Structure formats: structure tokens, C-alpha cells
Amino acid sequence: MLAACHTRVEKQCCTLERLQAHLGTHGSDTAAQEAAHAVLRYFNSAAKHHHEDEEENLFPALLEAMAGSDAVCIRELTEALEADHRILEQRWAALRVKLQAIAQGEALVLSEEEVEVFVDSYRTHILREDTELLPMAQRLLDDQALRAIGQAMRERRGA
């Protein structure tokens, strides 16, 4: 479920990049408004829940799985990823204001730099999770722990 979320984040990052280019040529037309709505909807809810899934469920489960062992590498990884989450949330907050205006049809542009910084930050973060965090979780967490995490994720989404 977490890996699938990364695919959706990438899709929304691509939408954001296309929107940035589209605004320069077409302004806040209907297509731009719809794209802004889609990106807003995703990052305001699903991406937020994704960070909560990791911080409230996955990271503690990994640390618990290493109880009695040297969990320094897991602690360092999870702390770094949490710090990434705070940075991503700050960058999203700045973009969200502009996207809300675009979604309402206001004639705004997104700078290539601000979109690139946000998208690159997310892509770097996702790569680290896909290559370090998720493989570690697969190795260290048993089926019961994974089911509990999955249940918490479903509850967070009202499923």
C-alpha cells in the first residue's frame, strides 16, 4: 500500500509539472483548474495520510522489531524521513496557496523553480523509502505487524 502511494505521488508530481508549463501558455483555463484541483485533493489528503502511516505505524513497528538490538540505523533513517516530511509539508503549504487560487480561476503562474524543488524533493524522498525503508520493513516485520499497519492505514482513510 505504501509503495502504491509512491506511484500516485509520482503521478501527481507529473501533473504539477505539466500544470506549471500549461499555465504559461494557457493561463488558468478549465484544464488548469481541474489539474490544480486534482493535485490539491491528493496532497491535502492522501499524501498527508501517507506521512501519518509511516510516522505513526511503520516507523514505530520497525523500531519495536529491533528492540534489544542496535536500532541506530533504523532510528537515523526514520528521523531523516520524518525531517523530510516536515520539509515537504512546508513546500506543499507554499504551493497549496497558489494552487487554490489557480483552481478558482485566478491568473497565476507557478515558477519552474518552485515546482522543481517540490517535485525533486518528493522524488528523492520516495527513492530513499523505496530502496531503504520498504525493503527493511519487508525483512523485519512479520505478517501480524504488517496486517496491523494495513488496518491502521485503512482506518485512517475511513475504510
C-alpha positions in Angstrom: 0.0 0.0 0.0 2.9 2.4 0.8 4.7 1.6 -2.4 1.5 2.1 -4.4 1.1 5.5 -2.8 4.6 6.4 -4.1 3.3 5.7 -7.6 0.4 8.0 -7.0 2.7 10.7 -5.7 4.8 10.5 -8.8 1.7 10.8 -11.0 0.7 14.0 -9.1 4.2 15.4 -9.4 4.0 14.9 -13.2 0.6 16.6 -13.2 2.1 19.5 -11.3 5.0 19.8 -13.8 2.5 19.7 -16.7 0.4 22.3 -15.0 3.3 24.7 -14.5 4.1 24.5 -18.2 0.4 24.8 -19.2 -0.2 28.0 -17.1 2.5 29.9 -19.0 0.7 29.2 -22.3 -2.9 28.9 -21.5 -3.4 30.6 -18.1 -5.9 29.3 -15.5 -8.2 27.8 -18.0 -10.6 24.9 -17.3 -7.8 22.3 -17.8 -5.5 24.1 -15.4 -8.3 24.5 -12.8 -9.0 20.7 -13.0 -5.3 19.8 -12.7 -4.9 22.2 -9.7 -8.0 20.6 -8.0 -6.5 17.1 -8.6 -3.1 18.0 -7.1 -4.7 19.8 -4.2 -7.0 16.9 -3.5 -4.2 14.4 -3.5 -1.6 16.3 -1.4 -4.1 17.6 1.0 -5.4 14.2 2.0 -3.6 11.1 0.6 -0.1 12.4 0.9 -0.8 13.7 4.4 -2.2 10.3 5.4 0.9 8.6 3.9 3.2 10.6 6.2 1.0 9.6 9.1 1.0 6.0 8.1 4.8 6.0 8.2 5.3 8.1 11.3 2.5 6.6 13.5 2.6 3.0 12.4 5.5 1.9 10.2 8.4 3.7 11.9 7.4 2.6 15.5 6.8 -1.0 14.2 10.3 -1.1 12.8 11.9 0.3 15.9 9.9 -2.3 18.0 11.0 -5.1 15.7 14.6 -4.1 16.5 14.0 -4.0 20.3 17.0 -5.4 22.1 19.2 -4.9 19.0 21.2 -2.0 17.8 18.4 0.1 16.1 20.6 3.1 15.4 20.4 2.7 11.6 16.6 2.4 11.7 16.3 5.4 14.1 18.6 7.5 11.9 16.6 6.5 8.8 13.2 7.2 10.3 14.3 10.5 11.8 15.7 11.6 8.5 12.5 10.6 6.7 10.4 12.5 9.3 12.6 15.6 8.7 11.9 15.1 5.0 8.2 15.0 5.8 8.3 18.4 7.6 10.2 20.0 4.7 7.8 18.5 2.1 4.9 19.8 4.2 6.4 23.3 4.2 6.9 23.3 0.5 3.4 22.0 -0.1 1.9 24.7 2.1 3.5 27.4 -0.2 2.3 25.6 -3.4 -1.1 24.9 -2.0 -2.0 28.6 -1.7 -1.1 29.2 -5.3 -2.9 26.0 -6.5 -6.1 27.0 -4.6 -6.1 30.3 -6.5 -5.5 28.6 -9.8 -8.3 26.1 -9.1 -10.6 29.1 -8.6 -9.5 30.5 -12.0 -7.1 33.2 -10.8 -4.5 34.2 -13.3 -1.3 32.9 -11.6 1.8 31.1 -12.7 3.9 28.6 -10.9 7.6 29.2 -11.2 9.5 26.3 -12.7 11.9 26.5 -9.8 9.2 26.1 -7.1 7.7 23.2 -8.8 11.1 21.6 -9.5 12.2 22.0 -5.9 8.9 20.4 -4.6 8.9 17.5 -7.1 12.6 16.8 -6.8 12.3 16.7 -3.0 9.4 14.2 -3.2 11.2 12.1 -5.8 14.4 11.9 -3.7 12.3 11.1 -0.6 10.4 8.3 -2.4 13.6 6.8 -3.8 15.0 6.6 -0.3 11.8 5.0 1.0 11.6 2.5 -1.9 15.3 1.5 -1.7 15.9 1.6 2.1 12.7 1.8 4.2 10.3 -0.6 2.5 12.8 -3.4 1.9 13.8 -3.1 5.6 10.1 -3.3 6.6 9.7 -6.4 4.4 12.7 -8.1 6.1 11.9 -7.1 9.7 8.2 -7.1 10.1 6.1 -10.2 10.4 2.7 -10.8 8.9 0.9 -9.8 12.0 2.7 -6.4 12.2 2.1 -5.8 8.5 -1.6 -6.6 9.0 -1.8 -4.2 11.9 -0.2 -1.4 9.9 -2.5 -2.1 7.0 -5.6 -1.9 9.3 -4.4 1.4 10.8 -3.9 2.8 7.3 -7.5 1.7 6.3 -9.0 3.2 9.4 -7.1 6.5 8.8 -8.8 6.7 5.5 -12.2 5.7 6.8 -12.3 2.3 5.1 
